[in-house]
């Protein structure tokens, strides 16, 4: 069984990342798999911000 609290904390930490943070992670990734993972996180965070902007009619 996994440690749910641990992953909840990881999720909260990831939500706090800024675009420049995810870019740094992508650029410094050691493997293609890591790079892809960090790119997906960056895309996810960008989509969340886009949804907020659309909801507020800021597009």
PDB file of N, CA, C and O in Angstrom:
ATOM      1  N   UNK A   1       0.847  -1.181   0.000  1.00  0.00           N
ATOM      2  CA  UNK A   1       0.000   0.000   0.000  1.00  0.00           C
ATOM      3  C   UNK A   1       0.894   1.247   0.000  1.00  0.00           C
ATOM      4  O   UNK A   1       1.910   1.285   0.693  1.00  0.00           O
ATOM      5  N   UNK A   2       0.518   2.246  -0.765  1.00  0.00           N
ATOM      6  CA  UNK A   2       1.348   3.449  -0.867  1.00  0.00           C
ATOM      7  C   UNK A   2       1.051   4.418   0.272  1.00  0.00           C
ATOM      8  O   UNK A   2       0.012   4.345   0.929  1.00  0.00           O
ATOM      9  N   UNK A   3       1.981   5.311   0.476  1.00  0.00           N
ATOM     10  CA  UNK A   3       1.867   6.347   1.501  1.00  0.00           C
ATOM     11  C   UNK A   3       1.121   7.536   0.884  1.00  0.00           C
ATOM     12  O   UNK A   3       1.734   8.403   0.261  1.00  0.00           O
ATOM     13  N   UNK A   4      -0.181   7.570   1.059  1.00  0.00           N
ATOM     14  CA  UNK A   4      -1.031   8.586   0.435  1.00  0.00           C
ATOM     15  C   UNK A   4      -0.612   9.990   0.858  1.00  0.00           C
ATOM     16  O   UNK A   4      -0.578  10.897   0.027  1.00  0.00           O
ATOM     17  N   UNK A   5      -0.303  10.179   2.100  1.00  0.00           N
ATOM     18  CA  UNK A   5       0.095  11.511   2.596  1.00  0.00           C
ATOM     19  C   UNK A   5       1.343  12.009   1.869  1.00  0.00           C
ATOM     20  O   UNK A   5       1.450  13.192   1.545  1.00  0.00           O
ATOM     21  N   UNK A   6       2.268  11.115   1.619  1.00  0.00           N
ATOM     22  CA  UNK A   6       3.496  11.483   0.917  1.00  0.00           C
ATOM     23  C   UNK A   6       3.170  12.022  -0.480  1.00  0.00           C
ATOM     24  O   UNK A   6       3.718  13.041  -0.901  1.00  0.00           O
ATOM     25  N   UNK A   7       2.277  11.334  -1.191  1.00  0.00           N
ATOM     26  CA  UNK A   7       1.931  11.762  -2.539  1.00  0.00           C
ATOM     27  C   UNK A   7       1.045  12.998  -2.556  1.00  0.00           C
ATOM     28  O   UNK A   7       1.090  13.783  -3.504  1.00  0.00           O
ATOM     29  N   UNK A   8       0.251  13.174  -1.527  1.00  0.00           N
ATOM     30  CA  UNK A   8      -0.522  14.410  -1.408  1.00  0.00           C
ATOM     31  C   UNK A   8       0.422  15.597  -1.252  1.00  0.00           C
ATOM     32  O   UNK A   8       0.184  16.660  -1.825  1.00  0.00           O
ATOM     33  N   UNK A   9       1.492  15.421  -0.479  1.00  0.00           N
ATOM     34  CA  UNK A   9       2.474  16.490  -0.294  1.00  0.00           C
ATOM     35  C   UNK A   9       3.215  16.769  -1.593  1.00  0.00           C
ATOM     36  O   UNK A   9       3.471  17.927  -1.925  1.00  0.00           O
ATOM     37  N   UNK A  10       3.557  15.726  -2.325  1.00  0.00           N
ATOM     38  CA  UNK A  10       4.217  15.905  -3.626  1.00  0.00           C
ATOM     39  C   UNK A  10       3.300  16.699  -4.561  1.00  0.00           C
ATOM     40  O   UNK A  10       3.748  17.613  -5.253  1.00  0.00           O
ATOM     41  N   UNK A  11       2.030  16.345  -4.573  1.00  0.00           N
ATOM     42  CA  UNK A  11       1.054  17.058  -5.406  1.00  0.00           C
ATOM     43  C   UNK A  11       0.998  18.540  -5.025  1.00  0.00           C
ATOM     44  O   UNK A  11       1.004  19.407  -5.899  1.00  0.00           O
ATOM     45  N   UNK A  12       0.943  18.827  -3.735  1.00  0.00           N
ATOM     46  CA  UNK A  12       0.899  20.219  -3.281  1.00  0.00           C
ATOM     47  C   UNK A  12       2.168  20.967  -3.688  1.00  0.00           C
ATOM     48  O   UNK A  12       2.104  22.132  -4.081  1.00  0.00           O
ATOM     49  N   UNK A  13       3.303  20.309  -3.597  1.00  0.00           N
ATOM     50  CA  UNK A  13       4.570  20.928  -4.001  1.00  0.00           C
ATOM     51  C   UNK A  13       4.591  21.207  -5.504  1.00  0.00           C
ATOM     52  O   UNK A  13       5.047  22.265  -5.935  1.00  0.00           O
ATOM     53  N   UNK A  14       4.101  20.267  -6.289  1.00  0.00           N
ATOM     54  CA  UNK A  14       4.077  20.433  -7.745  1.00  0.00           C
ATOM     55  C   UNK A  14       3.172  21.592  -8.140  1.00  0.00           C
ATOM     56  O   UNK A  14       3.501  22.346  -9.055  1.00  0.00           O
ATOM     57  N   UNK A  15       2.038  21.744  -7.463  1.00  0.00           N
ATOM     58  CA  UNK A  15       1.116  22.842  -7.780  1.00  0.00           C
ATOM     59  C   UNK A  15       1.756  24.212  -7.595  1.00  0.00           C
ATOM     60  O   UNK A  15       1.312  25.187  -8.200  1.00  0.00           O
ATOM     61  N   UNK A  16       2.790  24.296  -6.769  1.00  0.00           N
ATOM     62  CA  UNK A  16       3.453  25.575  -6.481  1.00  0.00           C
ATOM     63  C   UNK A  16       4.535  25.931  -7.504  1.00  0.00           C
ATOM     64  O   UNK A  16       5.087  27.031  -7.465  1.00  0.00           O
ATOM     65  N   UNK A  17       4.838  25.012  -8.410  1.00  0.00           N
ATOM     66  CA  UNK A  17       5.894  25.277  -9.388  1.00  0.00           C
ATOM     67  C   UNK A  17       5.505  26.414 -10.323  1.00  0.00           C
ATOM     68  O   UNK A  17       4.347  26.542 -10.721  1.00  0.00           O
ATOM     69  N   UNK A  18       6.476  27.226 -10.660  1.00  0.00           N
ATOM     70  CA  UNK A  18       6.295  28.308 -11.625  1.00  0.00           C
ATOM     71  C   UNK A  18       6.802  27.821 -12.982  1.00  0.00           C
ATOM     72  O   UNK A  18       7.551  26.846 -13.042  1.00  0.00           O
ATOM     73  N   UNK A  19       6.405  28.485 -14.073  1.00  0.00           N
ATOM     74  CA  UNK A  19       6.879  28.061 -15.391  1.00  0.00           C
ATOM     75  C   UNK A  19       8.396  27.961 -15.490  1.00  0.00           C
ATOM     76  O   UNK A  19       8.920  27.038 -16.114  1.00  0.00           O
ATOM     77  N   UNK A  20       9.102  28.904 -14.880  1.00  0.00           N
ATOM     78  CA  UNK A  20      10.560  28.848 -14.946  1.00  0.00           C
ATOM     79  C   UNK A  20      11.126  27.655 -14.168  1.00  0.00           C
ATOM     80  O   UNK A  20      12.204  27.153 -14.486  1.00  0.00           O
ATOM     81  N   UNK A  21      10.389  27.211 -13.149  1.00  0.00           N
ATOM     82  CA  UNK A  21      10.814  26.026 -12.403  1.00  0.00           C
ATOM     83  C   UNK A  21      10.701  24.768 -13.267  1.00  0.00           C
ATOM     84  O   UNK A  21      11.616  23.945 -13.310  1.00  0.00           O
ATOM     85  N   UNK A  22       9.568  24.636 -13.950  1.00  0.00           N
ATOM     86  CA  UNK A  22       9.406  23.444 -14.789  1.00  0.00           C
ATOM     87  C   UNK A  22      10.389  23.474 -15.956  1.00  0.00           C
ATOM     88  O   UNK A  22      10.879  22.425 -16.375  1.00  0.00           O
ATOM     89  N   UNK A  23      10.681  24.653 -16.483  1.00  0.00           N
ATOM     90  CA  UNK A  23      11.670  24.761 -17.551  1.00  0.00           C
ATOM     91  C   UNK A  23      13.043  24.303 -17.055  1.00  0.00           C
ATOM     92  O   UNK A  23      13.750  23.582 -17.758  1.00  0.00           O
ATOM     93  N   UNK A  24      13.409  24.716 -15.868  1.00  0.00           N
ATOM     94  CA  UNK A  24      14.682  24.299 -15.298  1.00  0.00           C
ATOM     95  C   UNK A  24      14.722  22.778 -15.121  1.00  0.00           C
ATOM     96  O   UNK A  24      15.733  22.140 -15.415  1.00  0.00           O
ATOM     97  N   UNK A  25      13.628  22.210 -14.644  1.00  0.00           N
ATOM     98  CA  UNK A  25      13.562  20.754 -14.489  1.00  0.00           C
ATOM     99  C   UNK A  25      13.736  20.046 -15.827  1.00  0.00           C
ATOM    100  O   UNK A  25      14.458  19.053 -15.923  1.00  0.00           O
ATOM    101  N   UNK A  26      13.073  20.561 -16.854  1.00  0.00           N
ATOM    102  CA  UNK A  26      13.193  19.964 -18.190  1.00  0.00           C
ATOM    103  C   UNK A  26      14.632  20.060 -18.682  1.00  0.00           C
ATOM    104  O   UNK A  26      15.189  19.078 -19.174  1.00  0.00           O
ATOM    105  N   UNK A  27      15.229  21.224 -18.551  1.00  0.00           N
ATOM    106  CA  UNK A  27      16.583  21.434 -19.068  1.00  0.00           C
ATOM    107  C   UNK A  27      17.635  20.620 -18.324  1.00  0.00           C
ATOM    108  O   UNK A  27      18.654  20.240 -18.901  1.00  0.00           O
ATOM    109  N   UNK A  28      17.394  20.354 -17.057  1.00  0.00           N
ATOM    110  CA  UNK A  28      18.376  19.636 -16.254  1.00  0.00           C
ATOM    111  C   UNK A  28      18.033  18.161 -16.051  1.00  0.00           C
ATOM    112  O   UNK A  28      18.712  17.470 -15.291  1.00  0.00           O
ATOM    113  N   UNK A  29      17.001  17.677 -16.711  1.00  0.00           N
ATOM    114  CA  UNK A  29      16.616  16.270 -16.580  1.00  0.00           C
ATOM    115  C   UNK A  29      17.744  15.374 -17.070  1.00  0.00           C
ATOM    116  O   UNK A  29      18.409  15.669 -18.063  1.00  0.00           O
ATOM    117  N   UNK A  30      17.942  14.292 -16.363  1.00  0.00           N
ATOM    118  CA  UNK A  30      19.029  13.380 -16.705  1.00  0.00           C
ATOM    119  C   UNK A  30      18.643  12.383 -17.795  1.00  0.00           C
ATOM    120  O   UNK A  30      19.505  11.888 -18.520  1.00  0.00           O
ATOM    121  N   UNK A  31      17.354  12.091 -17.910  1.00  0.00           N
ATOM    122  CA  UNK A  31      16.910  11.123 -18.913  1.00  0.00           C
ATOM    123  C   UNK A  31      15.761  11.699 -19.729  1.00  0.00           C
ATOM    124  O   UNK A  31      15.120  12.669 -19.324  1.00  0.00           O
ATOM    125  N   UNK A  32      15.514  11.096 -20.868  1.00  0.00           N
ATOM    126  CA  UNK A  32      14.394  11.516 -21.707  1.00  0.00           C
ATOM    127  C   UNK A  32      13.066  11.280 -20.983  1.00  0.00           C
ATOM    128  O   UNK A  32      12.125  12.062 -21.123  1.00  0.00           O
ATOM    129  N   UNK A  33      13.001  10.200 -20.213  1.00  0.00           N
ATOM    130  CA  UNK A  33      11.782   9.896 -19.456  1.00  0.00           C
ATOM    131  C   UNK A  33      11.497  10.996 -18.433  1.00  0.00           C
ATOM    132  O   UNK A  33      10.355  11.434 -18.295  1.00  0.00           O
ATOM    133  N   UNK A  34      12.525  11.442 -17.722  1.00  0.00           N
ATOM    134  CA  UNK A  34      12.354  12.531 -16.760  1.00  0.00           C
ATOM    135  C   UNK A  34      11.935  13.811 -17.476  1.00  0.00           C
ATOM    136  O   UNK A  34      11.034  14.517 -17.024  1.00  0.00           O
ATOM    137  N   UNK A  35      12.590  14.101 -18.586  1.00  0.00           N
ATOM    138  CA  UNK A  35      12.275  15.308 -19.358  1.00  0.00           C
ATOM    139  C   UNK A  35      10.804  15.288 -19.783  1.00  0.00           C
ATOM    140  O   UNK A  35      10.108  16.297 -19.668  1.00  0.00           O
ATOM    141  N   UNK A  36      10.344  14.165 -20.262  1.00  0.00           N
ATOM    142  CA  UNK A  36       8.953  14.021 -20.683  1.00  0.00           C
ATOM    143  C   UNK A  36       8.001  14.219 -19.505  1.00  0.00           C
ATOM    144  O   UNK A  36       6.965  14.871 -19.640  1.00  0.00           O
ATOM    145  N   UNK A  37       8.351  13.661 -18.366  1.00  0.00           N
ATOM    146  CA  UNK A  37       7.530  13.804 -17.171  1.00  0.00           C
ATOM    147  C   UNK A  37       7.415  15.275 -16.762  1.00  0.00           C
ATOM    148  O   UNK A  37       6.318  15.762 -16.491  1.00  0.00           O
ATOM    149  N   UNK A  38       8.537  15.972 -16.720  1.00  0.00           N
ATOM    150  CA  UNK A  38       8.515  17.385 -16.337  1.00  0.00           C
ATOM    151  C   UNK A  38       7.770  18.238 -17.360  1.00  0.00           C
ATOM    152  O   UNK A  38       7.108  19.208 -16.992  1.00  0.00           O
ATOM    153  N   UNK A  39       7.872  17.889 -18.623  1.00  0.00           N
ATOM    154  CA  UNK A  39       7.115  18.601 -19.654  1.00  0.00           C
ATOM    155  C   UNK A  39       5.619  18.415 -19.439  1.00  0.00           C
ATOM    156  O   UNK A  39       4.844  19.359 -19.596  1.00  0.00           O
ATOM    157  N   UNK A  40       5.211  17.193 -19.076  1.00  0.00           N
ATOM    158  CA  UNK A  40       3.784  16.939 -18.809  1.00  0.00           C
ATOM    159  C   UNK A  40       3.303  17.750 -17.612  1.00  0.00           C
ATOM    160  O   UNK A  40       2.186  18.269 -17.618  1.00  0.00           O
ATOM    161  N   UNK A  41       4.134  17.859 -16.595  1.00  0.00           N
ATOM    162  CA  UNK A  41       3.770  18.670 -15.433  1.00  0.00           C
ATOM    163  C   UNK A  41       3.613  20.131 -15.846  1.00  0.00           C
ATOM    164  O   UNK A  41       2.645  20.786 -15.460  1.00  0.00           O
ATOM    165  N   UNK A  42       4.557  20.640 -16.628  1.00  0.00           N
ATOM    166  CA  UNK A  42       4.468  22.020 -17.113  1.00  0.00           C
ATOM    167  C   UNK A  42       3.214  22.251 -17.934  1.00  0.00           C
ATOM    168  O   UNK A  42       2.552  23.279 -17.789  1.00  0.00           O
ATOM    169  N   UNK A  43       2.883  21.294 -18.802  1.00  0.00           N
ATOM    170  CA  UNK A  43       1.668  21.401 -19.617  1.00  0.00           C
ATOM    171  C   UNK A  43       0.419  21.411 -18.738  1.00  0.00           C
ATOM    172  O   UNK A  43      -0.502  22.197 -18.958  1.00  0.00           O
ATOM    173  N   UNK A  44       0.401  20.537 -17.749  1.00  0.00           N
ATOM    174  CA  UNK A  44      -0.733  20.463 -16.823  1.00  0.00           C
ATOM    175  C   UNK A  44      -0.934  21.801 -16.100  1.00  0.00           C
ATOM    176  O   UNK A  44      -2.050  22.314 -16.024  1.00  0.00           O
ATOM    177  N   UNK A  45       0.152  22.349 -15.576  1.00  0.00           N
ATOM    178  CA  UNK A  45       0.053  23.616 -14.850  1.00  0.00           C
ATOM    179  C   UNK A  45      -0.385  24.753 -15.774  1.00  0.00           C
ATOM    180  O   UNK A  45      -1.166  25.615 -15.372  1.00  0.00           O
ATOM    181  N   UNK A  46       0.115  24.757 -17.005  1.00  0.00           N
ATOM    182  CA  UNK A  46      -0.293  25.767 -17.978  1.00  0.00           C
ATOM    183  C   UNK A  46      -1.781  25.641 -18.291  1.00  0.00           C
ATOM    184  O   UNK A  46      -2.486  26.647 -18.361  1.00  0.00           O
ATOM    185  N   UNK A  47      -2.257  24.429 -18.478  1.00  0.00           N
ATOM    186  CA  UNK A  47      -3.680  24.214 -18.761  1.00  0.00           C
ATOM    187  C   UNK A  47      -4.552  24.703 -17.613  1.00  0.00           C
ATOM    188  O   UNK A  47      -5.619  25.273 -17.844  1.00  0.00           O
ATOM    189  N   UNK A  48      -4.108  24.485 -16.377  1.00  0.00           N
ATOM    190  CA  UNK A  48      -4.868  24.979 -15.222  1.00  0.00           C
ATOM    191  C   UNK A  48      -4.984  26.499 -15.274  1.00  0.00           C
ATOM    192  O   UNK A  48      -6.055  27.051 -15.023  1.00  0.00           O
ATOM    193  N   UNK A  49      -3.880  27.176 -15.598  1.00  0.00           N
ATOM    194  CA  UNK A  49      -3.899  28.640 -15.674  1.00  0.00           C
ATOM    195  C   UNK A  49      -4.767  29.113 -16.840  1.00  0.00           C
ATOM    196  O   UNK A  49      -5.475  30.113 -16.719  1.00  0.00           O
ATOM    197  N   UNK A  50      -4.716  28.412 -17.947  1.00  0.00           N
ATOM    198  CA  UNK A  50      -5.548  28.762 -19.100  1.00  0.00           C
ATOM    199  C   UNK A  50      -7.027  28.642 -18.753  1.00  0.00           C
ATOM    200  O   UNK A  50      -7.827  29.500 -19.129  1.00  0.00           O
ATOM    201  N   UNK A  51      -7.392  27.586 -18.041  1.00  0.00           N
ATOM    202  CA  UNK A  51      -8.794  27.409 -17.638  1.00  0.00           C
ATOM    203  C   UNK A  51      -9.242  28.550 -16.735  1.00  0.00           C
ATOM    204  O   UNK A  51     -10.367  29.035 -16.854  1.00  0.00           O
ATOM    205  N   UNK A  52      -8.365  28.980 -15.833  1.00  0.00           N
ATOM    206  CA  UNK A  52      -8.703  30.104 -14.950  1.00  0.00           C
ATOM    207  C   UNK A  52      -8.926  31.371 -15.776  1.00  0.00           C
ATOM    208  O   UNK A  52      -9.877  32.115 -15.535  1.00  0.00           O
ATOM    209  N   UNK A  53      -8.045  31.612 -16.748  1.00  0.00           N
ATOM    210  CA  UNK A  53      -8.164  32.813 -17.580  1.00  0.00           C
ATOM    211  C   UNK A  53      -9.453  32.783 -18.395  1.00  0.00           C
ATOM    212  O   UNK A  53     -10.133  33.801 -18.519  1.00  0.00           O
ATOM    213  N   UNK A  54      -9.785  31.640 -18.942  1.00  0.00           N
ATOM    214  CA  UNK A  54     -11.012  31.509 -19.735  1.00  0.00           C
ATOM    215  C   UNK A  54     -12.229  31.731 -18.845  1.00  0.00           C
ATOM    216  O   UNK A  54     -13.179  32.409 -19.237  1.00  0.00           O
ATOM    217  N   UNK A  55     -12.195  31.164 -17.663  1.00  0.00           N
ATOM    218  CA  UNK A  55     -13.310  31.310 -16.720  1.00  0.00           C
ATOM    219  C   UNK A  55     -13.549  32.780 -16.365  1.00  0.00           C
ATOM    220  O   UNK A  55     -14.687  33.201 -16.159  1.00  0.00           O
ATOM    221  N   UNK A  56     -12.458  33.554 -16.297  1.00  0.00           N
ATOM    222  CA  UNK A  56     -12.562  34.980 -15.950  1.00  0.00           C
ATOM    223  C   UNK A  56     -12.660  35.874 -17.183  1.00  0.00           C
ATOM    224  O   UNK A  56     -12.620  37.099 -17.074  1.00  0.00           O
ATOM    225  N   UNK A  57     -12.790  35.247 -18.369  1.00  0.00           N
ATOM    226  CA  UNK A  57     -12.870  35.974 -19.632  1.00  0.00           C
ATOM    227  C   UNK A  57     -11.655  36.870 -19.864  1.00  0.00           C
ATOM    228  O   UNK A  57     -11.785  38.000 -20.335  1.00  0.00           O
ATOM    229  N   UNK A  58     -10.469  36.350 -19.526  1.00  0.00           N
ATOM    230  CA  UNK A  58      -9.248  37.114 -19.687  1.00  0.00           C
ATOM    231  C   UNK A  58      -8.468  36.698 -20.924  1.00  0.00           C
ATOM    232  O   UNK A  58      -7.299  37.058 -21.061  1.00  0.00           O
ATOM    233  N   UNK A  59      -9.080  35.962 -21.810  1.00  0.00           N
ATOM    234  CA  UNK A  59      -8.347  35.491 -23.004  1.00  0.00           C
ATOM    235  C   UNK A  59      -8.488  36.437 -24.151  1.00  0.00           C
ATOM    236  O   UNK A  59      -7.937  36.193 -25.224  1.00  0.00           O
TER     237      UNK A  59
END
